[in-house]
């Protein structure tokens, strides 16, 4: 697009604004017909100024307003033509040639100043209208037309609630020892999870041998291995989950001495050296009332 002077830009803006007189409007339309870039600039101004049309709806004037306008028009038509005073013969010195000042520059500057005042005034109006639209959009968005009304925002808030504490489960313990001897192992069983923990207390395995834990119940055809007891102080396993609580609570728990790594066939190969039965040490939590 070619560069335009301030006068051209103001002319395009006032044409879109509709404030030109008949001669200036004809000048603008002639320029639009031969200059596509100027026509595009006018169209851009019309687009910018057209935003105000979206901010307000059409308002039908009250009937009394039209009546006043019609009355004013009829009064204007009825007025008599303005009578000019009769010409007075000029004095002899008035017949001397007069010096006529060239006022064309003054007229052009006046028109330019008026044009820019109109554009500046309307630009201020646009800015004020935009500020008003923003304020209405923040505080009362329902008053705006649907085309420019801000879309409601949906915000998902995740509320984390603390889970209820897990009720306390019953705890059982068995002291595995020789009859009348000192404790060798302490077996603890959680009734809820059916996990057990074996704590080594005083037993020491022979070289090349392993201690293995067994569950013995009259409801089972033979002893069931619960695994080799490790060399550390604690050994924990979840293998009791496959047995019901009646078998777990009433069984006899025994420890045998097996070859290193435990019984190869799932059958004890020596007599139990340490035995014990479970007793309840911590009762389950009472249900909330």
N, C-alpha and C positions, 0 to 999 in steps of 0.2 A: 504494500500500500504506500502511495506517495505521501510525502510530508505535507501537512496543511498548516496554515497560519492560525493564530488564535481567533481571527475573525471568522475563518471557515468553520472552525470547531464550534464557536459560539453560535454561528448561523444554523449549523446542523442541530445543535441542542435546542435552540429556540423553535426551530421548525417542528421538532418532535414534541416540544412543550406546547406549541400552538399560540405563541405570543407575538408572532411577526405581523407586521401590517401587510396590506395587500401587495405593495411593490416588493417588499423583502421576501414574501412568500413566493411570489412569481420568480424572483431571482433564484431562490433555493430550488424550486422545482425545475427550472431550466438547467441549473447546475447538476441536478440529479439525473436528468435525462441524457446528459453527455458525459458524465463522470461516474463510472460504476463504483469507484472507491468512495466518492462522496456519498453516493446513495447508500453504500454499505455502512458508512459512519452514521447516517441518519437512522438507519434501521437499528444499529446498535444502541443509539440513544433511546429510540422508542422501546427497545427491549428493557433497558435499564429503568426507564421511567414507568414502564408498564407494571413494575412490581407493586406500585401503589394501588393499582386496580385490584390486586389480589388481597389487599389488606382491608378493603372496605367493600360492603355490598351496595347495591343500587338503592337509593332512597327516593321515594315518590314525594315531591313537594306537596304541602297541604293546599287545598283548594283556594284558601284565601290568598296564598302567595301568587297564584296565577291571576287571580282577580286584580290584585294590586298592579301586577305587570301590565295587564290589559288596560287598566285605567291610566297608567303612566304613558302608555303608547298612544292612546286616544287623545290625551291632553297635549302630547307633543305634536300630533298631527293638526290639532285645532289652532295652534299658535300661529299668529300672523308672521309673514316673512319679515325678517329684520330689515328696517329701512335705513339706508345710509344717508348721512347728512349731505346737503347740496354742496357742490364744489365751490370753493371760494377762490376768486381770481388770485393768482399767485403774484407776489410782489416782484418788481423788476429784477431784484437780486436773485430771486428764486429761479429766474430763467437762465442763470449762469450754469455752465456744466458742473454737475456734482461728481464728487469722487466716490465711486462705488467700491466698497471693501469686498474682497473675496472671502466669503464665509463658508466655502465648501469644506475646508479642513475642520472648521468648528463643528459643522453638521456631522461629518464622519466621526469625529472623536466623540461627539455626544451620543450618536447611535451606538458606537462601540461600547461606551461606558454603560449605556442603558442595557445593552445586550448582555454584558458580563454581569451586571447587577441582577438581571433576571435569572441567569444560569446559577450564580452564586446563591441567590435566594432559594431557588428550587433544590439545589444540592443540599442546602442546610435543612430544607424540609424533608428530603429523603433521609438524611442522617437522623433527624429527630424521629421520623416514622420508624426507622429500623430499630432505634433504641426502644421505642414504645413496643414494637413487636417482640423484641427480646424479653422485655419486662413482663409482658402479658404471657409469653410462652413459659416463663419461669413460675409465675404466681397463679395465672388463670388460663391455662392452655386451652380449655374448652371454648373460650371466646374466639379463638382464631379459626379461619376457614380450614377445611380439611386438608387442602393442598399443602399448607405450610405449617400445620399443627405438628409439633414434635411427637414422635412415636413413644408410647410408654415403655419404660425399661423394666425388664423383669430380672430381679436379682434373687438367686437361689442362695439361701443361707442354710448351712449345715449346722444343726444343733446336736452337739454330742452330749449324751446323757450317760452318767456313770452307771455301769452295769451293777446289778445287785450282787452283793458278795456271795460267793459259793458257800452253801451250807457246810459246816464242819462234818466230816465223815468220821466214822468210828475207826479207831486204831487198835490193832492187836499185836501182841508181842509173845515170843516164846524163847525161853532160855534153853539152849541146847548144851547138854552136859552129860557126863557119866553119872550114874546113880551115886549120889552122895559126894560127888566131886565138884570142883570149881567150874564155873561157866566157861565153855569153850567158844561158843558163838551166841549172838543175840539176833533173833529173827523178828523183823517188824513187817506187818502187813497192813496196807491201807484198804479198808473195806470198800470204798467207792471205786478206786482205780484197779484194785487187786494187784497192785505192784508190791513186790517185797524187797527188803533190804537185809542183807546179812552182814553183821559186824563181827569181825574177828576179835576175840577177847584174849584167850590164852592158849589157843591151839597152835601147834607148829607142825607143818607137814614133814613127812620123812623125805629124804632125797629120792628123786625119781618117782614120787607118788603125788597124788592130788586128792583133796577132799571133794566129795560130791554130795549134794543135797538131794534128799528123796522125800516124796509125799506118800504116806502109807495110810490107806483108808479101807475099811471093811466093805465099802461100796465100790471098790475097784478090784479087779482080778489080781493085780500085782502092783508093787511099788512103781511110782512114776518119778523119773529123774527131773529135777528142777535145775540141773546144770552144775558145772564145776564151780567151786568157790575160789575166787581169784586170790592172788598173792597179796593184794592190797588190804587195807583195813576195812573197806566197804565193798560189797558186791550187790548190785541192784539189777533186777530183771522183772519184766512184765508177764511172765509165763503162766501166772495163776489165772489169767483172764478166761481160759478155756474150762475152768471148773466152777461149779456153782458154790454159793456161799456156805451151804451146809457141809459140803465136803471140805472146803477150806478151813472152816472154823473147828471142825471136829477131828481133823486128821492128826496123825503123829508125824512129826518132821524129824528125819534122821540124817546123820552124816556118816558116810562110809569112807574108807581109804581105798582108792582105786589107783590103777596105773596112771602114769602121767598123761593128762588130757582127759581123764574120765573113762567110764565104762564104754567099751567099743560097741556093745550090743544093747544098751539100754536096760541091763539087768545088773543089780548090785553083785559084786564078786567078793564081798566080805561082810561080816556081821556089822551092824551099826555100832559106832564107837561113841556117838553123842546123839541124844534124842531129847524131844520136848514137845509140849502142846501149847497152842495159842490161848491166851487169856486177853480179855478186853481191858485196855488201859485208859482209853479215851472214848467216852460214849458219843454217839452222833448228836448233832445239834437238834434241840427241840423245834418242831415246826412253829412258825410265827402265827400268832393268834390275831 
